[in-house]
Amino acid sequence: LPETDVWDLAQKVLDLRHVPPDNLPAATEELIQFLKNIGVHVDERETFCWQMEHRERYEVFGHVEPGDSVHIESQPIVLHGKVCRKGLARKVREGV
């Protein structure tokens, strides 16, 4: 990342301390949009159907087979198409 983007990101995160609780959802969306604008991929899904190619971006908690529904526990950090840190997905258990 260019240094100016890092400083802008740091300032936006620090500014969150002063956002009234009622405005936090909007401030969070603004921060997410900033991340997208500087090249960070943001996966909007909460659950998806697991396929083997997802191992490139996610670690799994427990045993997961292709076709299983998984819940995203943490998002991967993907900058300009390069996975900087894998996210975490876990199998959605039926009836739990």
C-alpha positions as CSV (number, residue, x, y, z in Angstrom):
1,L,0.0,0.0,0.0
2,P,1.2,3.5,-0.6
3,E,2.1,5.3,2.6
4,T,-0.7,7.9,2.1
5,D,-3.3,5.1,2.1
6,V,-1.8,3.6,5.3
7,W,-2.0,7.0,7.0
8,D,-5.5,7.6,5.7
9,L,-6.6,4.2,6.9
10,A,-5.0,4.8,10.4
11,Q,-6.8,8.1,10.7
12,K,-10.2,6.6,9.7
13,V,-9.8,3.9,12.3
14,L,-8.8,6.4,15.0
15,D,-11.7,8.6,14.1
16,L,-14.1,5.7,14.9
17,R,-13.5,6.5,18.6
18,H,-15.4,9.7,18.2
19,V,-18.4,8.4,16.3
20,P,-21.6,8.3,18.2
21,P,-22.9,4.7,18.7
22,D,-25.9,5.4,16.5
23,N,-23.6,6.4,13.6
24,L,-21.2,3.4,13.9
25,P,-22.9,1.3,11.2
26,A,-22.6,4.1,8.6
27,A,-19.0,4.9,9.7
28,T,-18.1,1.2,9.4
29,E,-19.6,1.1,5.9
30,E,-17.5,4.2,5.0
31,L,-14.4,2.4,6.2
32,I,-15.2,-0.7,4.2
33,Q,-15.7,1.4,1.1
34,F,-12.3,3.0,1.7
35,L,-10.7,-0.4,1.9
36,K,-12.4,-1.4,-1.4
37,N,-11.2,1.8,-3.0
38,I,-7.5,1.1,-2.1
39,G,-7.7,-2.4,-3.5
40,V,-8.7,-4.6,-0.5
41,H,-11.2,-7.3,-1.6
42,V,-14.2,-7.5,0.8
43,D,-16.3,-10.6,0.6
44,E,-19.9,-9.6,1.5
45,R,-21.1,-13.2,2.1
46,E,-21.7,-14.6,5.5
47,T,-22.2,-18.2,4.3
48,F,-21.4,-20.0,1.1
49,C,-21.1,-23.5,-0.5
50,W,-17.6,-24.8,0.2
51,Q,-15.5,-25.8,-2.8
52,M,-11.8,-26.9,-2.8
53,E,-10.7,-23.6,-4.5
54,H,-11.8,-21.7,-1.4
55,R,-8.7,-23.2,0.4
56,E,-6.7,-20.4,-1.3
57,R,-8.5,-17.8,0.8
58,Y,-9.8,-19.6,3.8
59,E,-8.6,-22.0,6.5
60,V,-11.4,-24.3,7.8
61,F,-12.4,-25.1,11.4
62,G,-13.2,-28.8,11.6
63,H,-13.9,-31.1,8.7
64,V,-15.5,-29.6,5.6
65,E,-16.3,-31.3,2.3
66,P,-17.1,-29.8,-1.1
67,G,-20.7,-28.8,-1.2
68,D,-21.0,-28.2,2.6
69,S,-22.5,-24.9,3.7
70,V,-19.9,-22.9,5.6
71,H,-20.1,-19.7,7.8
72,I,-17.3,-17.1,7.5
73,E,-15.8,-16.6,11.0
74,S,-13.2,-14.1,9.7
75,Q,-12.6,-12.5,6.4
76,P,-9.5,-13.1,4.3
77,I,-7.3,-10.0,3.7
78,V,-6.9,-9.8,-0.1
79,L,-5.0,-6.9,-1.5
80,H,-5.0,-6.4,-5.3
81,G,-5.8,-10.1,-5.8
82,K,-3.0,-11.4,-3.4
83,V,-4.1,-13.2,-0.3
84,C,-2.2,-11.5,2.6
85,R,-4.0,-13.4,5.3
86,K,-6.5,-16.3,5.0
87,G,-9.9,-16.0,6.6
88,L,-11.6,-18.7,8.6
89,A,-14.7,-20.7,7.7
90,R,-16.6,-23.3,9.7
91,K,-19.2,-25.9,8.6
92,V,-22.8,-24.9,9.3
93,R,-24.1,-27.8,11.4
94,E,-27.8,-28.8,10.9
95,G,-29.9,-28.5,14.0
96,V,-27.3,-26.8,16.1
